[in-house]
Amino acid sequence: MLHFLTGDELGNIKSVECAQDPQSSNDWKLNERIIYASARMNAGEVDVEKAKAGAVQRLSISELSGKTVVSKLGAARSNGSLSAFSVDAEDEKIDLLNEWQESRFMVGQTYVGLNVDPKGLFWCTSNGALGFAPHDETKSIPAFSSSYQKCSLPTRLCAWHLSADATSFAYGGDEVDLSVWDTERALQAGNGSTIEKSATEAKSTESKKRKREAELFPGEVWRAKNLPNDSLSLRQPIHISSLSYLPSSGSVVSTVHLATGTLTGDVRRYDTRAARRPVASWTGIGKNGGVSVVQAGLSEYELFVADNGTNLSALDLRNGRTIYSYKKLQGTITSISPSAGRFLGSASRDRFVRLHSTFPPPEKAGSQQEEKGDVLGSVYMKTVPTAIVFDISGAGSTNRGINNSEKHAAEMGEDDDVWVGMEDVEESEHEAEKSFKSKRRS
């Protein structure tokens, strides 16, 4: 059994359990339930607009070693708040550990990155507010510090990601090209002041090398160079919408290989040791509205790409070829998460969470892809899922208990339909699509 956690537009956190049909290896049954209810309902009523103000924008999970399998889950919301939870697979419960309010978060801004790491919780907003809450070792129950370190990055960010070992992070955005930073140096240079001011003071002209280094902000170790002008001698705009660190040989995530997706539909691959410009650039990958999500797979050279239409594909990073695409998707993908056993979970705006099969790129670049991924199962979520993560601590679990917050959500399960009127929660994706088409004909 596979276990995913999702966040939705009303601020709830849900569990999605995926079980294989014993009679068919290609069919999976997905079941969802609320495990942490952010929106409180009274007499079957919920203030949807108020609940949407606290929509989950980002989720991140990290497994912690110990006698019991415990994961730390982080959630960032559209009202600027952040929450940390513990997910205990053995005791089968989820508990709230910490809550913060990012004071630098302003109306209209978003969280562009969130990572739970053994060192602590990292986050970044679109206006460049970087935060880090370390683990609090003084408490008997593992938790995070109530205070956090701050650093100010450039604004107009659209994507931010921490490396697997937390030694570096990368970002990009609207007229903000890909940049890689040393995590420790960035936080030390922050101290509540702006990086821009510190960078000005750090400039030096002693040599060409030092001059180039002086152009970087304190803590910044690498920055992409502007692309050459196009065939009409026009400057190419910069608008990175998503990025991902890439696995190197042995499926170990590297700190030097990255991929970006742009709002113009391009996917670019970078090697920070080789050059400041991309080592490969492929146009037209995001066919509808540009690229919305890029996510490295578990295999070398494997990259999943979703656009702002209904396309989700697997890309071979050796040549930029689409090795297969998933069919019958009706909504824009908001979040994807690779899982153990070569599966992929996705959340989309059509309110479905789907489980996909995946297959690695062919051994030889350019060879025909024999096996292609498919949609194995789906579940209708009643509210739009905005983020999804794979919970390795829940893999194989068949019975998961309900704590106080879960009991509240379960008690209100009968009133859940208020959110979507008279829609049938058991309606399958195929039936929903069939019903939608028949309504259009009438």
Summary of the structure (lengths in Angstrom):
residues: 442
radius of gyration: 22.1
end to end distance: 41.1
largest distance: 75.1
contacts: 1473
relative contact order: 0.14
helix: 14%
strand: 43%
